[in-house]
């Protein structure tokens, strides 16, 4: 399989009455900075509003988009920010638990609910939420090839997985009272790509610096020609550009409402990723990563360190619905997305 596959392009209607104004929360983050230019360039979009907490952060938004201040903890600011929007794309999220200490659940799970309420009040007819593969939780109850209908991990011990699941739960409860608003949910796998915010690695916040050092150390180690022992733990990756394409399709209603799994084709392993760094890899069984990670998750870990949960059990999704009903195809395979990141 090649690293890239063809992309299905949606037909663009010429009728100006079909054009929409789209508001995007978290517009200065990795997903936002990728999505906003796609929206601005699409003939079906009449205007784009980038929503973020600080007025000066508009510098991180495409200059062709309008910038407005909005905070998920402040419903009034969201109501103002969403005014005139036909579609709201909610990307804002605290993935490390350090940006807003003591208010992670409020920002994450309740933030999605409050953003939806503000979208309803603004008269939006479509709401798109960027969730995660982590919403399924990390458990031996997950099948290989998780379908969108699989139960979510609302009681998962990992805060990020639990909050993503609960945010979807709250969103479903709210949307049941507002059937006039289409709700689309995108569940990406591990996101990589050269423009990933911060360290340009698939690691959040304070773990990014550690990740940089580990990759640098692995590279130096590889140059010495010594074998590097790495477990063959399976995972899925997706390029941030492909996530942006999926969000765009949902924002413009290219598929029916509902959840969509999004991942690059193919399953990769940690051992394969290490090889792409030039390391001579001694491949170990996946259990070498899983067993200590499961043990660690029984401890009261600080929120950022709970990301070790991602290697407790594989979380491999089925992306058939995204391809068949949303018309989305990834440009990059999982391995191709990683290659584009490291080179």
C-alpha positions in Angstrom: 0.0 0.0 0.0 1.3 3.5 -0.8 1.8 6.1 1.8 -0.9 8.3 0.2 -4.3 7.5 -1.3 -6.6 9.6 -3.4 -9.0 12.1 -1.9 -12.7 12.3 -2.7 -13.6 15.9 -3.3 -17.2 17.0 -2.6 -19.2 18.8 -5.3 -19.5 22.5 -4.5 -22.9 23.9 -5.0 -23.0 27.3 -6.9 -26.1 28.5 -5.2 -25.1 31.3 -2.8 -28.1 30.6 -0.5 -26.3 27.4 0.5 -23.2 29.1 1.8 -22.7 29.0 5.5 -20.8 30.9 8.2 -18.8 28.6 10.5 -17.5 29.4 14.0 -14.6 27.4 15.3 -13.6 27.1 18.9 -10.0 26.3 19.6 -9.1 27.9 16.3 -5.5 28.4 17.3 -4.8 24.8 18.1 -3.5 22.0 15.9 -6.9 21.1 14.4 -8.1 24.7 14.2 -5.0 26.0 12.3 -5.5 23.2 9.8 -9.3 23.5 9.5 -9.7 27.3 9.3 -7.8 27.6 5.9 -9.8 24.7 4.5 -13.0 26.5 5.4 -11.9 29.8 4.1 -10.9 28.3 0.7 -14.2 26.3 0.3 -16.8 27.9 -2.0 -19.6 26.7 0.2 -18.4 28.9 3.1 -19.5 32.5 3.4 -17.5 33.4 6.5 -15.3 31.9 9.2 -15.1 33.0 12.8 -12.1 31.8 14.9 -13.0 31.7 18.6 -10.4 31.6 21.3 -10.0 32.8 24.9 -7.6 35.7 24.4 -8.2 38.5 22.0 -4.5 38.6 21.0 -4.5 34.9 20.0 -6.2 35.8 16.8 -2.7 36.0 15.3 -2.7 32.2 15.2 -5.9 32.2 13.0 -5.9 32.6 9.3 -6.0 36.3 8.6 -8.9 35.9 6.2 -11.1 34.7 9.1 -12.7 37.0 11.7 -11.6 36.5 15.3 -13.8 36.7 18.3 -13.2 36.1 22.0 -15.0 33.2 23.6 -14.4 30.9 26.6 -16.2 27.6 27.2 -16.4 28.5 30.9 -18.3 31.7 30.0 -21.6 31.0 28.2 -22.2 34.7 27.5 -19.0 35.1 25.6 -19.8 32.0 23.5 -23.3 33.4 22.7 -21.6 36.6 21.4 -18.9 34.7 19.5 -21.4 32.4 17.8 -23.7 35.1 16.7 -24.6 34.7 13.0 -23.0 31.2 12.7 -24.8 28.5 10.8 -22.3 25.9 11.9 -20.2 25.6 15.1 -17.1 23.4 15.2 -16.0 22.7 18.8 -12.3 21.9 19.0 -11.3 23.6 22.3 -10.0 21.1 24.9 -7.5 20.7 27.7 -5.6 17.5 26.8 -3.0 17.5 29.6 -5.0 18.7 32.6 -2.5 21.4 33.3 -3.9 24.4 31.4 -6.8 24.8 33.7 -5.9 23.0 37.0 -9.0 22.1 39.0 -11.4 22.7 36.2 -10.5 20.0 33.6 -14.0 18.4 33.6 -15.6 21.8 33.3 -13.5 22.8 30.3 -13.7 19.4 28.7 -16.9 17.5 29.2 -19.1 20.4 30.3 -17.5 22.6 27.7 -18.9 20.6 24.9 -22.4 20.8 26.4 -22.2 24.5 26.9 -20.8 25.1 23.5 -23.7 23.2 22.0 -26.2 25.2 24.1 -24.7 28.5 22.9 -24.8 27.2 19.3 -28.5 26.4 19.7 -29.1 29.9 21.1 -27.3 31.4 18.2 -29.5 29.6 15.7 -26.8 27.3 14.3 -28.2 24.3 12.4 -25.1 22.1 12.6 -22.7 21.3 15.5 -19.4 19.4 15.0 -17.4 18.1 17.9 -13.8 16.8 17.8 -13.8 13.8 20.1 -11.1 11.1 20.1 -10.5 7.3 19.8 -9.9 7.6 23.5 -13.6 8.0 24.1 -14.0 4.2 23.8 -11.6 3.9 26.8 -8.7 1.5 27.0 -10.0 -1.9 27.9 -9.9 -5.5 27.0 -13.6 -5.1 26.2 -12.7 -3.2 23.0 -12.7 -5.3 19.9 -10.1 -4.9 17.2 -11.9 -2.8 14.7 -14.1 -0.7 17.1 -17.3 0.4 15.4 -18.9 3.8 16.1 -21.8 2.0 17.9 -19.4 0.5 20.6 -20.1 1.7 24.2 -18.0 4.6 25.3 -15.6 4.6 28.3 -17.5 6.9 30.6 -15.9 5.4 33.7 -12.4 4.9 32.3 -9.7 5.7 34.9 -7.8 7.9 32.3 -9.1 11.5 32.6 -8.9 12.3 28.9 -10.7 9.1 27.8 -13.4 9.6 30.5 -14.0 13.3 29.7 -14.2 12.6 26.0 -16.7 9.9 26.6 -18.7 12.0 29.0 -18.6 15.0 26.8 -20.2 12.9 24.0 -22.8 11.6 26.5 -23.7 15.2 27.6 -23.9 16.3 24.0 -26.2 13.4 23.1 -28.5 14.3 26.0 -28.6 18.0 25.0 -29.1 17.3 21.3 -32.0 15.0 22.0 -34.0 18.1 22.9 -32.9 19.9 19.8 -33.4 17.6 16.8 -33.3 20.6 14.5 -29.5 20.8 15.0 -27.4 18.2 13.2 -24.6 16.8 15.5 -21.5 15.3 13.9 -18.7 13.8 16.1 -15.2 13.1 14.7 -13.1 10.5 16.6 -9.5 10.7 15.4 -6.9 8.1 16.3 -3.4 9.3 17.5 -2.7 12.5 15.5 0.7 13.2 14.0 2.0 15.5 11.3 4.7 18.1 10.8 2.6 21.0 12.0 1.4 19.4 15.2 1.2 22.1 17.8 4.1 22.6 20.2 6.8 19.9 19.9 5.6 18.6 16.5 5.3 15.2 18.2 2.1 13.2 19.1 2.6 14.2 22.8 0.6 16.7 24.7 1.9 19.7 26.7 4.6 19.0 29.3 5.2 15.5 27.8 6.4 17.2 24.5 9.8 18.2 25.8 10.3 14.7 27.2 9.3 13.2 23.9 11.8 15.4 22.1 14.5 14.2 24.3 13.5 10.5 23.9 13.5 10.8 20.1 16.8 12.6 20.1 18.3 9.9 22.4 16.9 7.2 20.2 18.4 8.8 17.1 21.9 9.1 18.8 21.5 5.5 20.0 20.7 4.4 16.4 23.8 6.0 15.1 25.9 3.8 17.4 24.5 0.8 15.6 23.2 -0.7 18.9 19.8 -2.5 19.0 17.0 -0.6 20.6 14.4 -2.8 22.4 10.9 -1.6 21.5 7.6 -3.4 22.1 5.4 -4.2 19.1 2.4 -2.4 20.6 -0.2 -1.8 17.9 -1.8 1.6 17.3 -3.4 3.7 14.6 -2.2 7.2 13.5 -3.8 9.9 11.4 -2.3 12.9 9.7 -3.6 16.2 11.0 -4.4 17.3 7.5 -6.7 14.2 7.2 -8.4 15.1 10.4 -9.0 18.6 9.0 -10.5 17.1 5.9 -12.9 15.0 8.0 -13.9 18.0 10.1 -14.5 20.1 6.9 -16.8 17.4 5.5 -18.8 17.3 8.7 -19.0 21.1 9.0 -20.5 21.2 5.5 -22.9 18.3 6.0 -21.3 16.0 3.5 -22.5 13.0 5.5 -25.4 12.2 7.8 -25.1 13.3 11.5 -23.5 11.0 14.0 -20.0 9.8 15.0 -17.2 9.0 12.6 -14.0 7.1 13.3 -11.0 8.7 11.6 -7.6 7.0 11.2 -5.0 6.4 8.5 -5.1 3.1 6.8 -3.1 0.3 8.4 -2.0 -0.6 11.9 1.5 0.4 13.0 3.5 -0.6 16.1 5.8 1.3 18.4 8.7 -0.9 17.0 7.9 0.3 13.4 7.9 3.9 14.5 11.3 3.5 16.1 12.6 2.0 12.9 11.5 5.1 11.0 13.9 7.0 13.3 16.7 4.9 12.0 17.0 2.6 15.0 18.1 -1.0 14.8 15.1 -2.4 16.6 14.9 -5.5 18.8 11.2 -6.1 18.6 9.6 -7.2 21.9 6.1 -8.5 22.6 3.4 -5.9 23.0 2.9 -7.1 26.6 6.2 -5.5 27.6 4.4 -2.1 27.2 1.0 -3.3 28.3 1.7 -4.9 31.7 3.7 -2.0 33.3 1.2 0.5 31.9 -1.7 -1.3 33.4 0.1 -1.4 36.7 0.9 2.3 36.5 -2.8 3.1 36.0 -3.7 1.6 39.3 -1.7 4.4 41.0 -2.9 7.9 41.6 -1.0 9.4 38.7 -0.9 13.1 38.0 -3.2 13.9 35.0 -0.4 14.4 32.4 1.2 11.0 33.3 -2.1 9.2 32.8 -1.4 9.2 29.1 0.4 6.0 29.8 -3.1 4.5 29.6 -2.8 4.6 25.8 -0.5 1.6 25.9 -2.5 -0.5 28.4 -4.7 -2.1 25.6 -4.9 -1.5 21.9 -7.7 0.8 20.6 -8.0 0.0 16.9 -11.0 1.5 15.1 -13.0 0.6 12.1 -13.2 3.6 9.7 -15.7 2.1 7.2 -18.5 4.6 8.0 -16.2 7.6 7.5 -15.3 6.4 4.0 -18.7 5.2 2.9 -21.1 7.7 4.5 -18.9 10.8 4.9 -17.0 10.3 1.7 -13.7 10.7 3.5 -10.5 9.0 2.5 -7.1 9.7 4.2 -4.3 11.0 2.0 -1.8 9.4 4.3 -1.6 5.8 5.7 -0.8 5.6 9.4 2.9 4.9 8.6 2.9 7.5 5.9 1.6 10.1 8.4 4.5 9.2 10.8 7.0 9.5 8.0 5.8 12.9 7.1 6.2 13.9 10.8 9.7 12.7 11.4 11.2 13.8 8.1 
